[in-house]
Amino acid sequence: MALTQPAHTSMLTGLAPVRHGIRDNGVYVLPAEAETVAERARAAGFDTAAFVSSVVLADDFGLEQGFETYSVPRRRGDVERAHGAERPARETIDAALAWLAERDGTKPFFLWIHLYDPHHPYSPPPEFAGRFATPYLDEVAAMDAELGRLFDALAARGQWDETFVLALADHGEAFGEHGEVTHGTYVYEPTLAIPFLARWPASAGI
């Protein structure tokens, strides 16, 4: 589904919405009996942490299962429970970097970072505004720079060559195709086709 909460629930459980039951943002809670990849990682001895940028993925929707640390934006009231508070990529990456710096670097870790910047309404940071053809692309560039900062930090800590990195989006944007301005109403290619990048650690020899 081209919605944030259902899509991320599928990513973390491997289940389709008809199986995990999350079919909209801010309405449903993942059942405790559903198993997440974080639960499997924690059971295998990994440190587990999540740093999310929107309250659409707040810890009262069940996605915190298996995470020892689950960091979400501060919200100002119940009205923001489904679609409100968010934090920019820089703040989310800062929080993740602080966690990485404090943990025992000899232990394996499973880290989930959710960035919300390339999302309507589009308000890129001033240093990226106007760089590309649209504010949406400016926000993509700003997010990319923050991911680069995370990867540089892993390299500086000597962990980059040992880390498997998976980067993907939860949905696309229609930008007017099929009469849809953003996403979530229809399931056409513009909102279903997403980037999906995997980087195997050098130590895997692949």
Residue pairs with C-beta under 8 A, 6 or more apart in sequence:
1 7
1 10
1 17
1 23
1 171
1 184
1 187
2 171
2 172
2 183
2 184
2 186
2 187
2 191
2 192
3 24
3 25
3 170
3 171
3 183
3 184
4 25
4 54
4 56
4 57
4 170
4 171
5 22
5 24
5 25
5 26
5 28
5 56
5 57
5 61
5 63
6 17
6 20
6 22
6 23
6 24
6 25
7 170
7 171
8 57
8 63
8 114
8 170
9 15
9 17
9 20
9 22
9 30
9 63
10 16
10 17
10 20
11 168
11 170
12 36
12 37
12 38
12 63
12 112
13 19
13 20
13 30
13 34
13 35
13 36
13 37
14 37
15 34
17 23
20 30
20 31
20 34
21 28
21 30
21 31
22 28
22 30
22 61
25 56
25 82
25 83
26 56
26 61
26 81
26 82
26 83
27 82
28 61
29 60
29 61
29 62
30 36
30 61
30 62
30 63
30 65
31 62
32 62
32 65
34 62
34 65
35 65
36 63
36 65
36 66
37 66
37 110
38 48
38 50
38 65
38 66
38 67
38 110
38 112
39 65
39 66
40 66
41 48
41 66
41 110
42 48
42 66
42 67
42 68
42 110
44 108
45 107
45 108
46 107
46 108
46 109
46 110
47 68
47 103
47 104
47 107
47 108
47 109
47 110
48 66
48 67
48 68
48 69
48 109
48 110
48 111
49 67
49 68
49 69
49 70
49 71
49 96
49 99
49 109
49 110
49 111
49 112
50 63
50 64
50 67
50 69
50 70
50 71
50 111
50 112
50 113
50 114
51 71
51 92
51 93
51 95
51 96
51 99
51 111
51 112
51 113
51 114
52 58
52 70
52 71
52 72
52 73
52 92
52 112
52 113
52 114
53 73
53 86
53 87
53 88
53 89
53 91
53 92
53 114
53 115
53 116
53 117
54 73
54 85
54 86
54 114
54 116
54 119
55 72
55 73
55 75
55 80
55 81
55 82
55 84
55 85
55 86
56 82
56 83
57 63
57 72
57 114
58 72
58 75
58 81
59 70
59 72
60 81
63 70
64 70
67 112
69 99
71 92
71 95
71 99
73 85
73 86
73 87
74 85
75 81
75 84
75 85
76 84
76 85
86 116
86 119
87 116
88 117
88 125
89 115
89 116
89 117
89 142
89 143
89 146
89 147
90 125
90 146
92 113
92 114
92 115
92 146
93 113
93 115
93 146
93 147
93 149
93 150
96 111
96 113
96 150
97 149
97 150
97 153
99 111
100 109
100 111
100 153
100 154
100 157
103 109
105 157
105 158
105 159
113 150
115 143
115 146
115 147
117 124
117 139
117 140
117 142
117 143
118 136
118 139
118 140
118 143
119 139
120 173
120 181
120 182
122 134
122 135
122 136
122 138
122 139
123 135
123 139
124 131
124 135
124 138
124 139
124 141
124 142
125 142
127 142
128 138
128 139
128 141
128 142
128 145
129 135
129 138
130 138
131 137
131 138
131 141
132 138
132 140
132 141
136 173
136 175
147 167
151 160
151 165
154 160
154 163
161 201
161 202
161 203
162 201
162 202
162 203
163 201
164 198
164 199
164 200
164 201
164 204
165 197
165 198
165 199
166 197
166 198
166 199
167 195
167 196
167 197
167 198
167 199
168 194
168 195
168 196
168 197
169 194
169 195
170 194
171 183
171 184
171 191
171 192
171 194
172 183
172 190
172 191
172 192
172 193
172 194
173 182
173 183
173 190
173 191
174 180
174 181
174 182
174 183
174 186
174 188
174 190
174 191
175 181
175 190
177 188
177 190
178 186
178 188
178 190
180 186
180 188
180 190
180 191
183 191
184 191
200 206
